């Protein structure tokens, strides 16, 4: 019954250090967020002890009466939140949700059509080394070189030519809305399933601030930890009764064993929060923050340094910074922001001349800072700090001033106070 600090001081110290890092820096990795304390309490509970293979009311283990309540609440809340008929809340992650959804719809060797990883797609949408690239025959669509928007003419052309069994619409690094109705039309034209992976923008969809894929897609997958702001995990949704059972079988026993009921409880907490006015306000500040950031990075002083913003702006929670014409590469830019206390990730941009480990882009998101309470005023300050860091001659003094400004913001918006 020893506490962590006493039994395992090394792990305890590293967790404390990570808490301090999160509190003292500004988190702008677009796929990250801060889970509510209530969700972490659920996740750190005795539910971690429970085996519950199967689904509520149909388990392969005894003693599931309480976890049944929890999983049913999670299902009811997430279907209500997104206006979907069926949900599976068991996927351990977004990748497992996608693996399960594809396993339900496809046979190995079938053709899938997804957005190229280098153009903003996700590993699970057909990358060569991923399960998706190994199990399925992958055809990739792209963004146009002229405006960096998804080329729906190419999607249609590739669909007609390759007759995929599944089209995947979704992204990890793309700052605009996708045209779900156009994807649906193309899927129908060639008799393909349409799967939308809304992992990144699910929080925006939940609050009506992004077009919903639910009416258009056969299957919708998401993570629960990005804009949705919950624990790390995945969910699958569908309106198709004929697919619901197949999807359940694909998750368990297809891809997973026992569900993580402690995580499912935390997901349920996050879905409850996502239905509130407070959460909608947060998503609005997220969007406003991304627009402010894009606007600042499109100003003359930044453009003069060869730095710009892909697609000329954003409609979502992230901005993709294009460094192809800058002396600064993605690695250097990431390091420079890290030095002033802002955490982002470098990202390949479409048609990137630099190798992926260096890259010519940054992906910068505003969801985590909005959770921290940032509004327009603070996002203007952060945007100006980022612009300053990217265009500054790398003098110690200049970066030191910017770090002081970051410290002031971090202090004014305490994260997990009292922890
Ligand atoms: N789908 C998309 C679009 C993503 O961006 C990600 C995460 O980066 C995933 C799926 C995978 O989620 P996870 O990391 O939970 O497996």
Boltz pocket constraint, residues with backbone or C-beta under 6 A from the ligand:
constraints:
  - pocket:
      binder: B
      contacts: [[A, 31], [A, 92], [A, 93], [A, 94], [A, 95], [A, 96], [A, 98], [A, 122], [A, 124], [A, 170], [A, 171], [A, 172], [A, 197], [A, 198], [A, 199], [A, 200], [A, 223], [A, 232], [A, 233], [A, 234]]
      max_distance: 6.0
